[in-house]
Amino acid sequence: MNAREEELIARELLANPDLVAVYWHQKRWAALAALARFAHRDVPVELAQTDPALYRMLREQITRFFLRGGDVLSPDKLEELARQA
């Protein structure tokens, strides 16, 4: 999966947080790892200058992700699970 595909998956999951549980039950580890990596990297600050609305929306979604317990998702562990599958 390339960087753009990972970003699209992460943005979809951030926009629809209920899908995280669905992906978990479907054992879609690579997609969940992409989400965890995206959230841990945070939104690039440069985006605030180029697209303030998108920056604000992604910041709010990532904040909600962490408030819902997303910090327990380890990108490394999820990648390991994806390799084993």
Helices and strands as residue ranges (DSSP letters): H 3-15, H 18-25, H 29-41, H 47-50, H 52-67, G 70-72, H 75-84
